[in-house]
Amino acid sequence: MSIKPSITPIETAHFRFALIAPIIQGLFPDVSAAAYCRRVTQNPIKRPDGTEFRYGPKTLEKWATLYRKGGMDALMPGFRTDKGMSRSLNDVSIEEIYRLREKYPKINGVMIHSLLVQNGYIKADVSVRAVQRFIKANDLKSARNPNIKDRKAFEEPQFGCMWQADTCYMPYITEGGQTRRTYLLMIIDDHSRLIVGGRIFYNDNSYNFQKVLKHAIGTYGIPDKLYVDAGSPYSNEQLTLICGSVGCVKLTTPIRDGASKGKVERNFRTLKDRWLNSLDIGQIQSLSEFNEMLSSYIQKHNTTVHSAIKESPLDRFLRPREHIRVPRSAEWLDESFHNRITRKVNNDSCVTIDGIYYDAPQQFIGMKVEIRYLPDCMEDAYILYEGVHYPLPATDKVANSRTKRNNLPSIDYSKGRA
């Protein structure tokens, strides 16, 4: 299989996993896994680079075998590269522009820019012209909406078939004399409407979402699919690797199409109407207090009859649950959620992560190594090499200066030289 340079190894691995996921999850409708592979490969399949290729059934069977032996790593054609992209208008601010134009058809670019800055969607240094260019390029100057899509109501047949996740902008709170905006990261099961994960943070980032997802999987099992948008907490290689490692397919909505995640979006509106708008935000003293209040709301939501399903989400969840897949162990789940990066070990036996030095074993000098870690628990970071964990402690240059090297002579201070 030929992969264009613009397609990363992780995108390739995700593409392959999506094809074999029914085999891994045991959800194929055919009489056997081999029959599934024959059916899927009857016609050419569109690859991530846009080209089409007709695979053989044996190729899918091979990928399934590789995944069972080595997880997502085994589906990658080679080392991956970390790439970043910055732009003045992120996906969240773009969705807000569409929302504002729909709600206030006569609002202009200057007013939209002001609201985006005021509500924290963009930084103040983003120019008004950037917003105006976007409005013009996407035909938003008129009140009509050229992007109306044909939608139909749908529901997954069982709990865990699909979880929807999204971010909700929350109010500013003051803690320790500092006022900061808060963000709610929430996951809801499509079938039962059960809120399986929800937590408020000061930062809307990828690692915070990973915490929510890990807790949800540890509590309710592994979903078949995770439906998210293209925002930065969800559209990143680490989450793609994590989903593949636990056996879950990550699906991404089209950009600026928040309505496609209708259940979680509707849940946010209910949360604001029935809970958030009734709070005295000024009386909230800390993020932990805010999260305790959120936990009470989630418990009430999950045990209250839902108008769409005519029973409580918890009651629907507690029905026969043969479909639910539980993690193999707590240790396996921890391992699956480790972030992964590749670094070259310097000649001084060090690597750097986010500007901080770490000591690698000397046998890795000059080699590229895979490092696994949790961003808030770097003391447990390690190099994974041929299935063995090698600790990666933070560099203590003062202690290293006192360490005797086998290839260096000792220093005789009485002679003032080495």
LINCORWO-V877133 format. One record per residue. RES is the residue in three letters. PSI is psi in whole degrees, 0 to 359 (999 if undefined). Layout:
res;psi
RES;PSI
RES;PSI
//
This chain:
res;psi
MET;126
SER;123
ILE;126
LYS;150
PRO;332
SER;348
ILE;120
THR;158
PRO;325
ILE;321
GLU;322
THR;315
ALA;320
HIS;320
PHE;315
ARG;318
PHE;321
ALA;326
LEU;325
ILE;358
ALA;317
PRO;331
ILE;313
ILE;320
GLN;352
GLY;34
LEU;9
PHE;141
PRO;355
ASP;172
VAL;338
SER;166
ALA;323
ALA;321
ALA;322
TYR;314
CYS;320
ARG;318
ARG;315
VAL;329
THR;13
GLN;328
ASN;160
PRO;147
ILE;135
LYS;127
ARG;170
PRO;333
ASP;4
GLY;346
THR;162
GLU;144
PHE;142
ARG;109
TYR;159
GLY;155
PRO;325
LYS;331
THR;315
LEU;320
GLU;322
LYS;316
TRP;320
ALA;319
THR;316
LEU;318
TYR;317
ARG;330
LYS;319
GLY;9
GLY;206
MET;327
ASP;322
ALA;343
LEU;356
MET;140
PRO;347
GLY;191
PHE;144
ARG;164
THR;142
ASP;125
LYS;144
GLY;156
MET;130
SER;150
ARG;158
SER;325
LEU;112
ASN;177
ASP;324
VAL;316
SER;327
ILE;318
GLU;324
GLU;324
ILE;314
TYR;319
ARG;317
LEU;319
ARG;326
GLU;321
LYS;323
TYR;83
PRO;333
LYS;3
ILE;141
ASN;176
GLY;322
VAL;316
MET;321
ILE;315
HIS;317
SER;317
LEU;323
LEU;317
VAL;314
GLN;322
ASN;7
GLY;15
TYR;327
ILE;163
LYS;159
ALA;338
ASP;356
VAL;128
SER;154
VAL;324
ARG;326
ALA;320
VAL;317
GLN;320
ARG;319
PHE;317
ILE;317
LYS;316
ALA;333
ASN;18
ASP;45
LEU;11
LYS;334
SER;167
ALA;345
ARG;157
ASN;107
PRO;359
ASN;27
ILE;133
LYS;149
ASP;117
ARG;149
LYS;143
ALA;140
PHE;163
GLU;134
GLU;149
PRO;337
GLN;162
PHE;136
GLY;355
CYS;323
MET;135
TRP;140
GLN;139
ALA;149
ASP;173
THR;139
CYS;126
TYR;129
MET;174
PRO;166
TYR;141
ILE;158
THR;123
GLU;127
GLY;31
GLY;0
GLN;130
THR;125
ARG;151
ARG;150
THR;158
TYR;136
LEU;120
LEU;122
MET;146
ILE;133
ILE;140
ASP;131
ASP;319
HIS;312
SER;345
ARG;16
LEU;130
ILE;108
VAL;344
GLY;136
GLY;129
ARG;146
ILE;136
PHE;168
TYR;345
ASN;136
ASP;79
ASN;174
SER;320
TYR;325
ASN;321
PHE;323
GLN;323
LYS;315
VAL;316
LEU;317
LYS;316
HIS;320
ALA;317
ILE;320
GLY;332
THR;318
TYR;358
GLY;181
ILE;124
PRO;157
ASP;320
LYS;147
LEU;119
TYR;115
VAL;169
ASP;189
ALA;16
GLY;160
SER;328
PRO;340
TYR;329
SER;79
ASN;156
GLU;327
GLN;315
LEU;323
THR;317
LEU;317
ILE;312
CYS;316
GLY;324
SER;323
VAL;352
GLY;37
CYS;135
VAL;125
LYS;122
LEU;137
THR;133
THR;157
PRO;147
ILE;140
ARG;32
ASP;57
GLY;333
ALA;341
SER;340
LYS;56
GLY;323
LYS;316
VAL;326
GLU;316
ARG;325
ASN;324
PHE;320
ARG;318
THR;318
LEU;317
LYS;317
ASP;319
ARG;345
TRP;299
LEU;317
ASN;345
SER;357
LEU;150
ASP;91
ILE;326
GLY;341
GLN;353
ILE;122
GLN;343
SER;164
LEU;322
SER;322
GLU;319
PHE;319
ASN;328
GLU;321
MET;322
LEU;319
SER;320
SER;319
TYR;315
ILE;318
GLN;318
LYS;317
HIS;312
ASN;341
THR;6
THR;141
VAL;128
HIS;131
SER;330
ALA;333
ILE;357
LYS;25
GLU;171
SER;149
PRO;322
LEU;319
ASP;319
ARG;324
PHE;324
LEU;0
ARG;172
PRO;130
ARG;49
GLU;337
HIS;337
ILE;133
ARG;122
VAL;150
PRO;150
ARG;320
SER;166
ALA;323
GLU;319
TRP;320
LEU;318
ASP;314
GLU;319
SER;331
PHE;5
HIS;136
ASN;155
ARG;134
ILE;159
THR;132
ARG;152
LYS;130
VAL;125
ASN;169
ASN;338
ASP;16
SER;33
CYS;155
VAL;159
THR;138
ILE;118
ASP;41
GLY;2
ILE;137
TYR;144
TYR;145
ASP;123
ALA;153
PRO;144
GLN;335
GLN;348
PHE;3
ILE;129
GLY;355
MET;153
LYS;129
VAL;154
GLU;126
ILE;135
ARG;139
TYR;166
LEU;127
PRO;330
ASP;14
CYS;55
MET;342
GLU;344
ASP;9
ALA;149
TYR;160
ILE;131
LEU;115
TYR;118
GLU;42
GLY;0
VAL;140
HIS;126
TYR;117
PRO;150
LEU;75
PRO;153
ALA;142
THR;129
ASP;95
LYS;327
VAL;314
ALA;321
ASN;330
SER;340
ARG;357
THR;129
LYS;127
ARG;142
ASN;331
ASN;11
LEU;140
PRO;154
SER;161
ILE;127
ASP;99
TYR;339
SER;337
LYS;356
GLY;17
ARG;169
ALA;999
//
